[in-house]
Amino acid sequence: MAFLALEHITKHFGRNIAVDQVDLQVEQGEFLTLLGPSGCGKTTILRMIAGFETPGAGTISLDGSDITRTPANKRPIGMVFQSYALFPHMTAAQNIAFGMSIRRQPQNVIRQRCAELLELVGLSEKGENFPHQLSGGQQQRIAIARALAVEPSLLLLDEPLSALDARVRVSLRNEIRRIQQQLKITAIYVTHDQEEALAISDRIAVISKGKIEQLDQPETIYNQPRSVFAATFVGISNRFEGLVESAEDGVCRIGDQLLHVPAPLQLTKNEPALILVRPEAVTLQQAPGATASTPGTLNQISGTITLRTFLGPFTRFHVQTSGTDTLLADIPNQQAHNFHTDQQVTLSFPPSACQVLPLHEPTLVV
Ligand SMILES: Nc1ncnc2c1ncn2[C@@H]1O[C@H](COP(=O)(O)OP(=O)(O)OP(=O)(O)O)[C@@H](O)[C@H]1O
């Protein structure tokens, strides 16, 4: 049995269903992220694991014990909130010590553990500071140390970086991952930020409308999204809507153009299909090329560059084509200087770069 197991967990608020028959298994030492838009139910799932909400149906077990009805303060769980929630009148060290003091641990044990945890979060010098004397990032590190102080078996983090600025967010997310790996603690992390989820998770559960749409490793979520929702929520894609021309040969018709996609397709002829192509899979050529291609060759589409944006590691080109909306191409900066706005270009991408999903069945696997 998995270390943490949720079975058919459901939660209603009034007539609204916030969490809809969720099954989730998390292995010991795993870092699992619940990713989804605002209101999808991810915080409610976390709060049920913590014991702050009671499921309407289903069971939660941790390390072999059923904890569905166990009060929050009796669960071996540490929690970190978006708002830090430090006690303002206590020093950083007193905040960390709080849970151990309540458990009446000896003072020398508390002192030593506080020192270890301050070192773990890189704030050995700040133990005597009050929260208002610390930056947001430092306060959140203290909150993490406080959550770890009682040696929980499970660490829950509810959007812990949302209140911080972009630079601190990136460094602290790496810190959280380092600490989790160093302690080998099982962690469940809630965020609506797909980049954050991709960067630090062992696995990601993509959640929509109270259901898990896909549960996979970050690379799989990004490269092989199983639903239109997962594909569009995680990363940016060029979208083509059309009909399957040949499932066997992997050909879809987009207006009067044929696109070659991986064959064979698990769809039938004339079935509506959504084809997604990541901008980094698209290349640009200066001369306009043909607007069709033969199987196994590159897909090619002509267009005009309407916008060029420098994004640091690469340059993003917006290309207006005749048959579709604007397409995006992310081009390495070494090649980007060959292209400018108003230029006629050909966009190319191989069939293997195309992810094909059934258009009207958003939760079906292709
Ligand atoms: N205590 C509550 N009372 C009534 N409805 C609630 C309560 N808590 C959550 N909800 C509703 O349940 C649904 C899921 O909320 P939840 O907070 O779990 O979503 P979320 O994905 O975490 O969103 P966010 O990122 O905005 O926190 C929402 O429709 C929300 O309005």
The ligand as an SDF file (V2000), in Angstrom:
LIG
                    3D

 31 33  0  0  0  0  0  0  0  0999 V2000
  -15.0610   26.7360    3.2420 N   0  0  0  0  0  0  0  0  0  0  0  0
  -15.6620   26.7740    2.0550 C   0  0  0  0  0  0  0  0  0  0  0  0
  -16.9760   27.0530    1.9430 N   0  0  0  0  0  0  0  0  0  0  0  0
  -17.5940   27.0680    0.7560 C   0  0  0  0  0  0  0  0  0  0  0  0
  -16.9840   26.8090   -0.4280 N   0  0  0  0  0  0  0  0  0  0  0  0
  -15.6520   26.5490   -0.3840 C   0  0  0  0  0  0  0  0  0  0  0  0
  -14.9340   26.5150    0.8440 C   0  0  0  0  0  0  0  0  0  0  0  0
  -13.6340   26.2110    0.5760 N   0  0  0  0  0  0  0  0  0  0  0  0
  -13.5620   26.0610   -0.7680 C   0  0  0  0  0  0  0  0  0  0  0  0
  -14.7600   26.2600   -1.3400 N   0  0  0  0  0  0  0  0  0  0  0  0
  -15.0690   26.1380   -2.7830 C   0  0  0  0  0  0  0  0  0  0  0  0
  -14.5890   24.8860   -3.2180 O   0  0  0  0  0  0  0  0  0  0  0  0
  -13.9740   25.0090   -4.4960 C   0  0  0  0  0  0  0  0  0  0  0  0
  -12.5230   24.5750   -4.4140 C   0  0  0  0  0  0  0  0  0  0  0  0
  -11.8150   25.4740   -3.6060 O   0  0  0  0  0  0  0  0  0  0  0  0
  -10.2680   25.3300   -3.2870 P   0  0  0  0  0  0  0  0  0  0  0  0
   -9.8710   26.4130   -2.3280 O   0  0  0  0  0  0  0  0  0  0  0  0
   -9.9810   23.9390   -2.8910 O   0  0  0  0  0  0  0  0  0  0  0  0
   -9.6360   25.6020   -4.7040 O   0  0  0  0  0  0  0  0  0  0  0  0
   -8.1290   25.9080   -5.0890 P   0  0  0  0  0  0  0  0  0  0  0  0
   -7.8630   25.1420   -6.3150 O   0  0  0  0  0  0  0  0  0  0  0  0
   -7.2270   25.6690   -3.9530 O   0  0  0  0  0  0  0  0  0  0  0  0
   -8.1920   27.4500   -5.4220 O   0  0  0  0  0  0  0  0  0  0  0  0
   -7.2060   28.6360   -4.9660 P   0  0  0  0  0  0  0  0  0  0  0  0
   -5.9220   28.4390   -5.7020 O   0  0  0  0  0  0  0  0  0  0  0  0
   -7.9390   29.8670   -5.3990 O   0  0  0  0  0  0  0  0  0  0  0  0
   -7.0650   28.5120   -3.4690 O   0  0  0  0  0  0  0  0  0  0  0  0
  -14.1390   26.4540   -4.9110 C   0  0  0  0  0  0  0  0  0  0  0  0
  -15.2850   26.5440   -5.7230 O   0  0  0  0  0  0  0  0  0  0  0  0
  -14.3410   27.1760   -3.6040 C   0  0  0  0  0  0  0  0  0  0  0  0
  -15.1110   28.3450   -3.7930 O   0  0  0  0  0  0  0  0  0  0  0  0
  1  2  1  0
  2  3  1  0
  2  7  2  0
  3  4  2  0
  4  5  1  0
  5  6  2  0
  6  7  1  0
  6 10  1  0
  7  8  1  0
  8  9  2  0
  9 10  1  0
 10 11  1  0
 11 12  1  0
 11 30  1  0
 12 13  1  0
 13 14  1  0
 13 28  1  0
 14 15  1  0
 15 16  1  0
 16 17  2  0
 16 18  1  0
 16 19  1  0
 19 20  1  0
 20 21  2  0
 20 22  1  0
 20 23  1  0
 23 24  1  0
 24 25  2  0
 24 26  1  0
 24 27  1  0
 28 29  1  0
 28 30  1  0
 30 31  1  0
M  END
$$$$
